[in-house]
Amino acid sequence: MVDGRLYYSPVDYAMHQIGGTWKMPVLWRLRKGVMRYTEIKKTIPRITHKMLTTQLRELEEMGFVQRTAYPVVPPKVEYTLTAKGQRAIEIISIIRSYGLELMQEANISEH
């Protein structure tokens, strides 16, 4: 039991960490390097500002993302993957490829 929750399998635990609608897309965008908040937001237009902020905070708390704030005006904040986040990219890549195959089989276009 972790954080008051019982996990029944390693997959259940892993999906709790990176699952949901937005965590994997955020991690996927950061795979290429450092990004600022507005850059991430532009690449995921359907995510709300509140949800992006929440997801980035959760990913930071769990150790997938590093947030660096610079003491300048206007504020400058950058996000990058940690080593743990980089390991998740391998899994996300496999899930993404499988999802694309399933979408193609079902004649669903990627939006």
Backbone atoms as SQL, in Angstrom:
CREATE TABLE atoms (id INTEGER PRIMARY KEY, chain TEXT, resi INTEGER, resn TEXT, atom TEXT, x REAL, y REAL, z REAL);
INSERT INTO atoms VALUES
  (1, 'A', 1, 'MET', 'N', 0.848, -1.178, 0.000),
  (2, 'A', 1, 'MET', 'CA', 0.000, 0.000, 0.000),
  (3, 'A', 1, 'MET', 'C', 0.892, 1.240, 0.000),
  (4, 'A', 2, 'VAL', 'N', 0.606, 2.159, -0.911),
  (5, 'A', 2, 'VAL', 'CA', 1.345, 3.412, -1.030),
  (6, 'A', 2, 'VAL', 'C', 0.328, 4.544, -1.042),
  (7, 'A', 3, 'ASP', 'N', 0.580, 5.591, -0.266),
  (8, 'A', 3, 'ASP', 'CA', -0.323, 6.750, -0.223),
  (9, 'A', 3, 'ASP', 'C', -1.771, 6.347, 0.039),
  (10, 'A', 4, 'GLY', 'N', -1.977, 5.318, 0.867),
  (11, 'A', 4, 'GLY', 'CA', -3.328, 4.888, 1.196),
  (12, 'A', 4, 'GLY', 'C', -4.028, 4.116, 0.101),
  (13, 'A', 5, 'ARG', 'N', -3.306, 3.759, -0.935),
  (14, 'A', 5, 'ARG', 'CA', -3.906, 3.017, -2.051),
  (15, 'A', 5, 'ARG', 'C', -3.237, 1.663, -2.189),
  (16, 'A', 6, 'LEU', 'N', -4.039, 0.657, -2.450),
  (17, 'A', 6, 'LEU', 'CA', -3.542, -0.693, -2.645),
  (18, 'A', 6, 'LEU', 'C', -3.362, -0.937, -4.140),
  (19, 'A', 7, 'TYR', 'N', -2.193, -1.383, -4.538),
  (20, 'A', 7, 'TYR', 'CA', -1.906, -1.689, -5.939),
  (21, 'A', 7, 'TYR', 'C', -1.893, -3.197, -6.116),
  (22, 'A', 8, 'TYR', 'N', -2.593, -3.661, -7.146),
  (23, 'A', 8, 'TYR', 'CA', -2.750, -5.096, -7.353),
  (24, 'A', 8, 'TYR', 'C', -1.735, -5.680, -8.321),
  (25, 'A', 9, 'SER', 'N', -1.028, -4.817, -9.051),
  (26, 'A', 9, 'SER', 'CA', -0.030, -5.314, -9.988),
  (27, 'A', 9, 'SER', 'C', 0.960, -4.198, -10.305),
  (28, 'A', 10, 'PRO', 'N', 2.126, -4.554, -10.830),
  (29, 'A', 10, 'PRO', 'CA', 3.088, -3.524, -11.241),
  (30, 'A', 10, 'PRO', 'C', 2.520, -2.619, -12.335),
  (31, 'A', 11, 'VAL', 'N', 1.679, -3.173, -13.207),
  (32, 'A', 11, 'VAL', 'CA', 1.073, -2.367, -14.276),
  (33, 'A', 11, 'VAL', 'C', 0.133, -1.334, -13.661),
  (34, 'A', 12, 'ASP', 'N', -0.656, -1.742, -12.670),
  (35, 'A', 12, 'ASP', 'CA', -1.561, -0.831, -11.973),
  (36, 'A', 12, 'ASP', 'C', -0.761, 0.325, -11.365),
  (37, 'A', 13, 'TYR', 'N', 0.344, 0.006, -10.717),
  (38, 'A', 13, 'TYR', 'CA', 1.166, 1.053, -10.095),
  (39, 'A', 13, 'TYR', 'C', 1.780, 1.980, -11.150),
  (40, 'A', 14, 'ALA', 'N', 2.316, 1.400, -12.218),
  (41, 'A', 14, 'ALA', 'CA', 2.928, 2.219, -13.276),
  (42, 'A', 14, 'ALA', 'C', 1.902, 3.134, -13.926),
  (43, 'A', 15, 'MET', 'N', 0.709, 2.621, -14.195),
  (44, 'A', 15, 'MET', 'CA', -0.320, 3.436, -14.824),
  (45, 'A', 15, 'MET', 'C', -0.819, 4.526, -13.882),
  (46, 'A', 16, 'HIS', 'N', -0.786, 4.270, -12.585),
  (47, 'A', 16, 'HIS', 'CA', -1.136, 5.327, -11.632),
  (48, 'A', 16, 'HIS', 'C', -0.120, 6.472, -11.719),
  (49, 'A', 17, 'GLN', 'N', 1.123, 6.138, -11.992),
  (50, 'A', 17, 'GLN', 'CA', 2.183, 7.132, -12.083),
  (51, 'A', 17, 'GLN', 'C', 2.098, 7.963, -13.362),
  (52, 'A', 18, 'ILE', 'N', 1.923, 7.301, -14.519),
  (53, 'A', 18, 'ILE', 'CA', 1.988, 8.023, -15.795),
  (54, 'A', 18, 'ILE', 'C', 0.692, 7.985, -16.593),
  (55, 'A', 19, 'GLY', 'N', -0.344, 7.355, -16.041),
  (56, 'A', 19, 'GLY', 'CA', -1.599, 7.216, -16.759),
  (57, 'A', 19, 'GLY', 'C', -2.451, 8.475, -16.719),
  (58, 'A', 20, 'GLY', 'N', -3.639, 8.363, -17.230),
  (59, 'A', 20, 'GLY', 'CA', -4.538, 9.499, -17.317),
  (60, 'A', 20, 'GLY', 'C', -4.475, 10.115, -18.704),
  (61, 'A', 21, 'THR', 'N', -5.262, 11.131, -18.903),
  (62, 'A', 21, 'THR', 'CA', -5.366, 11.743, -20.222),
  (63, 'A', 21, 'THR', 'C', -4.136, 12.553, -20.600),
  (64, 'A', 22, 'TRP', 'N', -3.499, 13.236, -19.644),
  (65, 'A', 22, 'TRP', 'CA', -2.508, 14.240, -20.006),
  (66, 'A', 22, 'TRP', 'C', -1.070, 13.960, -19.601),
  (67, 'A', 23, 'LYS', 'N', -0.794, 13.081, -18.655),
  (68, 'A', 23, 'LYS', 'CA', 0.591, 12.889, -18.201),
  (69, 'A', 23, 'LYS', 'C', 1.507, 12.381, -19.317),
  (70, 'A', 24, 'MET', 'N', 1.058, 11.365, -20.028),
  (71, 'A', 24, 'MET', 'CA', 1.904, 10.837, -21.106),
  (72, 'A', 24, 'MET', 'C', 2.126, 11.861, -22.214),
  (73, 'A', 25, 'PRO', 'N', 1.096, 12.590, -22.654),
  (74, 'A', 25, 'PRO', 'CA', 1.356, 13.616, -23.662),
  (75, 'A', 25, 'PRO', 'C', 2.338, 14.697, -23.201),
  (76, 'A', 26, 'VAL', 'N', 2.262, 15.074, -21.930),
  (77, 'A', 26, 'VAL', 'CA', 3.209, 16.075, -21.410),
  (78, 'A', 26, 'VAL', 'C', 4.619, 15.504, -21.418),
  (79, 'A', 27, 'LEU', 'N', 4.783, 14.293, -20.905),
  (80, 'A', 27, 'LEU', 'CA', 6.106, 13.665, -20.903),
  (81, 'A', 27, 'LEU', 'C', 6.634, 13.512, -22.329),
  (82, 'A', 28, 'TRP', 'N', 5.758, 13.112, -23.247),
  (83, 'A', 28, 'TRP', 'CA', 6.158, 12.915, -24.647),
  (84, 'A', 28, 'TRP', 'C', 6.705, 14.205, -25.244),
  (85, 'A', 29, 'ARG', 'N', 6.060, 15.337, -24.950),
  (86, 'A', 29, 'ARG', 'CA', 6.522, 16.630, -25.482),
  (87, 'A', 29, 'ARG', 'C', 7.901, 16.980, -24.939),
  (88, 'A', 30, 'LEU', 'N', 8.182, 16.588, -23.705),
  (89, 'A', 30, 'LEU', 'CA', 9.461, 16.944, -23.073),
  (90, 'A', 30, 'LEU', 'C', 10.617, 16.021, -23.472),
  (91, 'A', 31, 'ARG', 'N', 10.329, 14.997, -24.269),
  (92, 'A', 31, 'ARG', 'CA', 11.372, 14.024, -24.619),
  (93, 'A', 31, 'ARG', 'C', 12.537, 14.638, -25.381),
  (94, 'A', 32, 'LYS', 'N', 12.275, 15.730, -26.101),
  (95, 'A', 32, 'LYS', 'CA', 13.318, 16.341, -26.935),
  (96, 'A', 32, 'LYS', 'C', 14.187, 17.336, -26.184),
  (97, 'A', 33, 'GLY', 'N', 13.792, 17.706, -24.961),
  (98, 'A', 33, 'GLY', 'CA', 14.617, 18.629, -24.201),
  (99, 'A', 33, 'GLY', 'C', 13.815, 19.626, -23.394),
  (100, 'A', 34, 'VAL', 'N', 14.478, 20.676, -23.006),
  (101, 'A', 34, 'VAL', 'CA', 13.911, 21.702, -22.137),
  (102, 'A', 34, 'VAL', 'C', 12.796, 22.468, -22.855),
  (103, 'A', 35, 'MET', 'N', 11.694, 22.683, -22.134),
  (104, 'A', 35, 'MET', 'CA', 10.578, 23.468, -22.679),
  (105, 'A', 35, 'MET', 'C', 10.040, 24.389, -21.600),
  (106, 'A', 36, 'ARG', 'N', 9.532, 25.524, -22.044),
  (107, 'A', 36, 'ARG', 'CA', 8.834, 26.441, -21.148),
  (108, 'A', 36, 'ARG', 'C', 7.350, 26.092, -21.166),
  (109, 'A', 37, 'TYR', 'N', 6.640, 26.572, -20.157),
  (110, 'A', 37, 'TYR', 'CA', 5.222, 26.272, -20.014),
  (111, 'A', 37, 'TYR', 'C', 4.438, 26.584, -21.291),
  (112, 'A', 38, 'THR', 'N', 4.636, 27.776, -21.828),
  (113, 'A', 38, 'THR', 'CA', 3.863, 28.178, -23.014),
  (114, 'A', 38, 'THR', 'C', 4.174, 27.296, -24.225),
  (115, 'A', 39, 'GLU', 'N', 5.402, 26.818, -24.324),
  (116, 'A', 39, 'GLU', 'CA', 5.753, 25.913, -25.425),
  (117, 'A', 39, 'GLU', 'C', 4.997, 24.596, -25.301),
  (118, 'A', 40, 'ILE', 'N', 4.931, 24.070, -24.081),
  (119, 'A', 40, 'ILE', 'CA', 4.195, 22.825, -23.848),
  (120, 'A', 40, 'ILE', 'C', 2.723, 23.034, -24.178),
  (121, 'A', 41, 'LYS', 'N', 2.168, 24.129, -23.683),
  (122, 'A', 41, 'LYS', 'CA', 0.738, 24.430, -23.892),
  (123, 'A', 41, 'LYS', 'C', 0.408, 24.533, -25.379),
  (124, 'A', 42, 'LYS', 'N', 1.274, 25.147, -26.164),
  (125, 'A', 42, 'LYS', 'CA', 1.022, 25.286, -27.605),
  (126, 'A', 42, 'LYS', 'C', 0.959, 23.932, -28.312),
  (127, 'A', 43, 'THR', 'N', 1.708, 22.961, -27.817),
  (128, 'A', 43, 'THR', 'CA', 1.731, 21.648, -28.472),
  (129, 'A', 43, 'THR', 'C', 0.589, 20.744, -28.029),
  (130, 'A', 44, 'ILE', 'N', -0.128, 21.144, -26.967),
  (131, 'A', 44, 'ILE', 'CA', -1.285, 20.380, -26.491),
  (132, 'A', 44, 'ILE', 'C', -2.451, 21.360, -26.357),
  (133, 'A', 45, 'PRO', 'N', -3.013, 21.814, -27.459),
  (134, 'A', 45, 'PRO', 'CA', -4.008, 22.888, -27.412),
  (135, 'A', 45, 'PRO', 'C', -5.287, 22.553, -26.639),
  (136, 'A', 46, 'ARG', 'N', -5.647, 21.282, -26.531),
  (137, 'A', 46, 'ARG', 'CA', -6.909, 20.935, -25.854),
  (138, 'A', 46, 'ARG', 'C', -6.791, 20.878, -24.332),
  (139, 'A', 47, 'ILE', 'N', -5.597, 20.942, -23.792),
  (140, 'A', 47, 'ILE', 'CA', -5.433, 20.917, -22.341),
  (141, 'A', 47, 'ILE', 'C', -5.668, 22.326, -21.787),
  (142, 'A', 48, 'THR', 'N', -6.357, 22.399, -20.657),
  (143, 'A', 48, 'THR', 'CA', -6.585, 23.704, -20.039),
  (144, 'A', 48, 'THR', 'C', -5.328, 24.134, -19.280),
  (145, 'A', 49, 'HIS', 'N', -5.223, 25.426, -19.010),
  (146, 'A', 49, 'HIS', 'CA', -4.075, 25.919, -18.239),
  (147, 'A', 49, 'HIS', 'C', -4.036, 25.275, -16.858),
  (148, 'A', 50, 'LYS', 'N', -5.199, 25.169, -16.224),
  (149, 'A', 50, 'LYS', 'CA', -5.252, 24.571, -14.886),
  (150, 'A', 50, 'LYS', 'C', -4.781, 23.120, -14.918),
  (151, 'A', 51, 'MET', 'N', -5.232, 22.363, -15.903),
  (152, 'A', 51, 'MET', 'CA', -4.859, 20.955, -15.992),
  (153, 'A', 51, 'MET', 'C', -3.375, 20.798, -16.300),
  (154, 'A', 52, 'LEU', 'N', -2.837, 21.622, -17.183),
  (155, 'A', 52, 'LEU', 'CA', -1.407, 21.536, -17.481),
  (156, 'A', 52, 'LEU', 'C', -0.584, 21.849, -16.234),
  (157, 'A', 53, 'THR', 'N', -0.969, 22.871, -15.511),
  (158, 'A', 53, 'THR', 'CA', -0.265, 23.218, -14.271),
  (159, 'A', 53, 'THR', 'C', -0.325, 22.063, -13.279),
  (160, 'A', 54, 'THR', 'N', -1.511, 21.470, -13.122),
  (161, 'A', 54, 'THR', 'CA', -1.680, 20.342, -12.200),
  (162, 'A', 54, 'THR', 'C', -0.818, 19.152, -12.614),
  (163, 'A', 55, 'GLN', 'N', -0.836, 18.820, -13.900),
  (164, 'A', 55, 'GLN', 'CA', -0.066, 17.673, -14.383),
  (165, 'A', 55, 'GLN', 'C', 1.427, 17.892, -14.209),
  (166, 'A', 56, 'LEU', 'N', 1.902, 19.100, -14.527),
  (167, 'A', 56, 'LEU', 'CA', 3.331, 19.401, -14.354),
  (168, 'A', 56, 'LEU', 'C', 3.740, 19.297, -12.885),
  (169, 'A', 57, 'ARG', 'N', 2.903, 19.793, -11.989),
  (170, 'A', 57, 'ARG', 'CA', 3.211, 19.694, -10.547),
  (171, 'A', 57, 'ARG', 'C', 3.268, 18.252, -10.092),
  (172, 'A', 58, 'GLU', 'N', 2.278, 17.447, -10.520),
  (173, 'A', 58, 'GLU', 'CA', 2.267, 16.036, -10.136),
  (174, 'A', 58, 'GLU', 'C', 3.482, 15.301, -10.684),
  (175, 'A', 59, 'LEU', 'N', 3.809, 15.549, -11.941),
  (176, 'A', 59, 'LEU', 'CA', 4.979, 14.899, -12.540),
  (177, 'A', 59, 'LEU', 'C', 6.267, 15.322, -11.845),
  (178, 'A', 60, 'GLU', 'N', 6.322, 16.566, -11.411),
  (179, 'A', 60, 'GLU', 'CA', 7.494, 17.045, -10.658),
  (180, 'A', 60, 'GLU', 'C', 7.557, 16.355, -9.298),
  (181, 'A', 61, 'GLU', 'N', 6.437, 16.301, -8.587),
  (182, 'A', 61, 'GLU', 'CA', 6.396, 15.656, -7.268),
  (183, 'A', 61, 'GLU', 'C', 6.780, 14.186, -7.331),
  (184, 'A', 62, 'MET', 'N', 6.412, 13.517, -8.423),
  (185, 'A', 62, 'MET', 'CA', 6.711, 12.091, -8.575),
  (186, 'A', 62, 'MET', 'C', 8.113, 11.850, -9.123),
  (187, 'A', 63, 'GLY', 'N', 8.817, 12.911, -9.485),
  (188, 'A', 63, 'GLY', 'CA', 10.196, 12.758, -9.937),
  (189, 'A', 63, 'GLY', 'C', 10.398, 12.513, -11.407),
  (190, 'A', 64, 'PHE', 'N', 9.361, 12.734, -12.232),
  (191, 'A', 64, 'PHE', 'CA', 9.482, 12.545, -13.677),
  (192, 'A', 64, 'PHE', 'C', 9.973, 13.804, -14.392),
  (193, 'A', 65, 'VAL', 'N', 9.680, 14.959, -13.809),
  (194, 'A', 65, 'VAL', 'CA', 9.978, 16.246, -14.431),
  (195, 'A', 65, 'VAL', 'C', 10.731, 17.127, -13.439),
  (196, 'A', 66, 'GLN', 'N', 11.684, 17.859, -13.951),
  (197, 'A', 66, 'GLN', 'CA', 12.389, 18.850, -13.143),
  (198, 'A', 66, 'GLN', 'C', 11.940, 20.233, -13.580),
  (199, 'A', 67, 'ARG', 'N', 11.599, 21.060, -12.613),
  (200, 'A', 67, 'ARG', 'CA', 11.170, 22.436, -12.864),
  (201, 'A', 67, 'ARG', 'C', 12.284, 23.362, -12.394),
  (202, 'A', 68, 'THR', 'N', 12.719, 24.252, -13.276),
  (203, 'A', 68, 'THR', 'CA', 13.752, 25.221, -12.930),
  (204, 'A', 68, 'THR', 'C', 13.184, 26.618, -13.109),
  (205, 'A', 69, 'ALA', 'N', 13.143, 27.374, -12.014),
  (206, 'A', 69, 'ALA', 'CA', 12.638, 28.752, -12.044),
  (207, 'A', 69, 'ALA', 'C', 13.821, 29.705, -11.935),
  (208, 'A', 70, 'TYR', 'N', 13.842, 30.686, -12.807),
  (209, 'A', 70, 'TYR', 'CA', 14.913, 31.674, -12.812),
  (210, 'A', 70, 'TYR', 'C', 14.404, 32.976, -12.199),
  (211, 'A', 71, 'PRO', 'N', 15.212, 33.616, -11.339),
  (212, 'A', 71, 'PRO', 'CA', 14.787, 34.850, -10.671),
  (213, 'A', 71, 'PRO', 'C', 14.925, 36.071, -11.582),
  (214, 'A', 72, 'VAL', 'N', 14.070, 36.129, -12.595),
  (215, 'A', 72, 'VAL', 'CA', 14.090, 37.243, -13.544),
  (216, 'A', 72, 'VAL', 'C', 12.670, 37.771, -13.708),
  (217, 'A', 73, 'VAL', 'N', 12.582, 38.972, -14.259),
  (218, 'A', 73, 'VAL', 'CA', 11.285, 39.567, -14.564),
  (219, 'A', 73, 'VAL', 'C', 11.212, 39.775, -16.070),
  (220, 'A', 74, 'PRO', 'N', 10.207, 39.246, -16.749),
  (221, 'A', 74, 'PRO', 'CA', 9.142, 38.395, -16.230),
  (222, 'A', 74, 'PRO', 'C', 9.680, 37.017, -15.833),
  (223, 'A', 75, 'PRO', 'N', 8.923, 36.287, -14.997),
  (224, 'A', 75, 'PRO', 'CA', 9.396, 34.984, -14.526),
  (225, 'A', 75, 'PRO', 'C', 9.706, 34.030, -15.684),
  (226, 'A', 76, 'LYS', 'N', 10.754, 33.262, -15.506),
  (227, 'A', 76, 'LYS', 'CA', 11.128, 32.268, -16.512),
  (228, 'A', 76, 'LYS', 'C', 11.207, 30.910, -15.812),
  (229, 'A', 77, 'VAL', 'N', 10.412, 29.953, -16.311),
  (230, 'A', 77, 'VAL', 'CA', 10.390, 28.606, -15.751),
  (231, 'A', 77, 'VAL', 'C', 10.580, 27.621, -16.887),
  (232, 'A', 78, 'GLU', 'N', 11.451, 26.661, -16.671),
  (233, 'A', 78, 'GLU', 'CA', 11.708, 25.628, -17.681),
  (234, 'A', 78, 'GLU', 'C', 11.445, 24.253, -17.088),
  (235, 'A', 79, 'TYR', 'N', 11.014, 23.342, -17.955),
  (236, 'A', 79, 'TYR', 'CA', 10.733, 21.971, -17.561),
  (237, 'A', 79, 'TYR', 'C', 11.582, 21.033, -18.396),
  (238, 'A', 80, 'THR', 'N', 12.067, 19.993, -17.755),
  (239, 'A', 80, 'THR', 'CA', 12.848, 18.977, -18.448),
  (240, 'A', 80, 'THR', 'C', 12.595, 17.624, -17.796),
  (241, 'A', 81, 'LEU', 'N', 12.836, 16.574, -18.532),
  (242, 'A', 81, 'LEU', 'CA', 12.675, 15.235, -17.973),
  (243, 'A', 81, 'LEU', 'C', 13.842, 14.888, -17.070),
  (244, 'A', 82, 'THR', 'N', 13.549, 14.156, -16.013),
  (245, 'A', 82, 'THR', 'CA', 14.589, 13.584, -15.165),
  (246, 'A', 82, 'THR', 'C', 14.965, 12.227, -15.769),
  (247, 'A', 83, 'ALA', 'N', 15.899, 11.533, -15.141),
  (248, 'A', 83, 'ALA', 'CA', 16.253, 10.185, -15.607),
  (249, 'A', 83, 'ALA', 'C', 15.032, 9.262, -15.525),
  (250, 'A', 84, 'LYS', 'N', 14.237, 9.418, -14.475),
  (251, 'A', 84, 'LYS', 'CA', 13.012, 8.626, -14.328),
  (252, 'A', 84, 'LYS', 'C', 12.039, 8.945, -15.463),
  (253, 'A', 85, 'GLY', 'N', 11.922, 10.200, -15.833),
  (254, 'A', 85, 'GLY', 'CA', 11.071, 10.613, -16.940),
  (255, 'A', 85, 'GLY', 'C', 11.555, 10.060, -18.261),
  (256, 'A', 86, 'GLN', 'N', 12.869, 10.041, -18.445),
  (257, 'A', 86, 'GLN', 'CA', 13.444, 9.477, -19.683),
  (258, 'A', 86, 'GLN', 'C', 13.111, 7.995, -19.806),
  (259, 'A', 87, 'ARG', 'N', 13.147, 7.273, -18.682),
  (260, 'A', 87, 'ARG', 'CA', 12.791, 5.842, -18.720),
  (261, 'A', 87, 'ARG', 'C', 11.336, 5.654, -19.129),
  (262, 'A', 88, 'ALA', 'N', 10.465, 6.567, -18.720),
  (263, 'A', 88, 'ALA', 'CA', 9.044, 6.468, -19.075),
  (264, 'A', 88, 'ALA', 'C', 8.827, 6.648, -20.577),
  (265, 'A', 89, 'ILE', 'N', 9.686, 7.414, -21.235),
  (266, 'A', 89, 'ILE', 'CA', 9.535, 7.665, -22.674),
  (267, 'A', 89, 'ILE', 'C', 9.598, 6.367, -23.466),
  (268, 'A', 90, 'GLU', 'N', 10.440, 5.438, -23.052),
  (269, 'A', 90, 'GLU', 'CA', 10.527, 4.149, -23.740),
  (270, 'A', 90, 'GLU', 'C', 9.172, 3.437, -23.731),
  (271, 'A', 91, 'ILE', 'N', 8.521, 3.452, -22.587),
  (272, 'A', 91, 'ILE', 'CA', 7.219, 2.788, -22.445),
  (273, 'A', 91, 'ILE', 'C', 6.145, 3.548, -23.222),
  (274, 'A', 92, 'ILE', 'N', 6.149, 4.867, -23.113),
  (275, 'A', 92, 'ILE', 'CA', 5.162, 5.691, -23.817),
  (276, 'A', 92, 'ILE', 'C', 5.281, 5.486, -25.321),
  (277, 'A', 93, 'SER', 'N', 6.492, 5.355, -25.814),
  (278, 'A', 93, 'SER', 'CA', 6.711, 5.126, -27.240),
  (279, 'A', 93, 'SER', 'C', 6.052, 3.828, -27.698),
  (280, 'A', 94, 'ILE', 'N', 6.181, 2.794, -26.899),
  (281, 'A', 94, 'ILE', 'CA', 5.568, 1.503, -27.236),
  (282, 'A', 94, 'ILE', 'C', 4.051, 1.612, -27.185),
  (283, 'A', 95, 'ILE', 'N', 3.523, 2.242, -26.132),
  (284, 'A', 95, 'ILE', 'CA', 2.070, 2.410, -26.000),
  (285, 'A', 95, 'ILE', 'C', 1.540, 3.255, -27.151),
  (286, 'A', 96, 'ARG', 'N', 2.280, 4.308, -27.517),
  (287, 'A', 96, 'ARG', 'CA', 1.867, 5.196, -28.608),
  (288, 'A', 96, 'ARG', 'C', 1.798, 4.427, -29.935),
  (289, 'A', 97, 'SER', 'N', 2.823, 3.638, -30.215),
  (290, 'A', 97, 'SER', 'CA', 2.829, 2.848, -31.458),
  (291, 'A', 97, 'SER', 'C', 1.662, 1.875, -31.492),
  (292, 'A', 98, 'TYR', 'N', 1.405, 1.218, -30.383),
  (293, 'A', 98, 'TYR', 'CA', 0.285, 0.279, -30.305),
  (294, 'A', 98, 'TYR', 'C', -1.036, 1.015, -30.494),
  (295, 'A', 99, 'GLY', 'N', -1.168, 2.166, -29.858),
  (296, 'A', 99, 'GLY', 'CA', -2.379, 2.971, -30.009),
  (297, 'A', 99, 'GLY', 'C', -2.609, 3.400, -31.446),
  (298, 'A', 100, 'LEU', 'N', -1.534, 3.804, -32.136),
  (299, 'A', 100, 'LEU', 'CA', -1.655, 4.197, -33.546),
  (300, 'A', 100, 'LEU', 'C', -2.114, 3.022, -34.409),
  (301, 'A', 101, 'GLU', 'N', -1.586, 1.822, -34.124),
  (302, 'A', 101, 'GLU', 'CA', -2.016, 0.626, -34.854),
  (303, 'A', 101, 'GLU', 'C', -3.502, 0.365, -34.632),
  (304, 'A', 102, 'LEU', 'N', -3.932, 0.450, -33.373),
  (305, 'A', 102, 'LEU', 'CA', -5.341, 0.211, -33.056),
  (306, 'A', 102, 'LEU', 'C', -6.240, 1.246, -33.711),
  (307, 'A', 103, 'MET', 'N', -5.809, 2.509, -33.711),
  (308, 'A', 103, 'MET', 'CA', -6.587, 3.574, -34.333),
  (309, 'A', 103, 'MET', 'C', -6.712, 3.323, -35.831),
  (310, 'A', 104, 'GLN', 'N', -5.613, 2.910, -36.462),
  (311, 'A', 104, 'GLN', 'CA', -5.634, 2.625, -37.898),
  (312, 'A', 104, 'GLN', 'C', -6.599, 1.479, -38.210),
  (313, 'A', 105, 'GLU', 'N', -6.562, 0.428, -37.395),
  (314, 'A', 105, 'GLU', 'CA', -7.460, -0.709, -37.581),
  (315, 'A', 105, 'GLU', 'C', -8.928, -0.298, -37.443),
  (316, 'A', 106, 'ALA', 'N', -9.196, 0.673, -36.577),
  (317, 'A', 106, 'ALA', 'CA', -10.567, 1.132, -36.335),
  (318, 'A', 106, 'ALA', 'C', -10.951, 2.324, -37.203),
  (319, 'A', 107, 'ASN', 'N', -10.050, 2.699, -38.121),
  (320, 'A', 107, 'ASN', 'CA', -10.273, 3.866, -39.006),
  (321, 'A', 107, 'ASN', 'C', -10.532, 5.145, -38.220),
  (322, 'A', 108, 'ILE', 'N', -9.747, 5.348, -37.183),
  (323, 'A', 108, 'ILE', 'CA', -9.828, 6.566, -36.380),
  (324, 'A', 108, 'ILE', 'C', -8.632, 7.428, -36.726),
  (325, 'A', 109, 'SER', 'N', -8.891, 8.688, -37.046),
  (326, 'A', 109, 'SER', 'CA', -7.775, 9.582, -37.396),
  (327, 'A', 109, 'SER', 'C', -7.231, 10.244, -36.132),
  (328, 'A', 110, 'GLU', 'N', -5.956, 10.510, -36.158),
  (329, 'A', 110, 'GLU', 'CA', -5.293, 11.179, -35.039),
  (330, 'A', 110, 'GLU', 'C', -5.614, 12.673, -35.099),
  (331, 'A', 111, 'HIS', 'N', -6.033, 13.267, -33.993),
  (332, 'A', 111, 'HIS', 'CA', -6.395, 14.688, -33.953),
  (333, 'A', 111, 'HIS', 'C', -5.255, 15.502, -33.409);
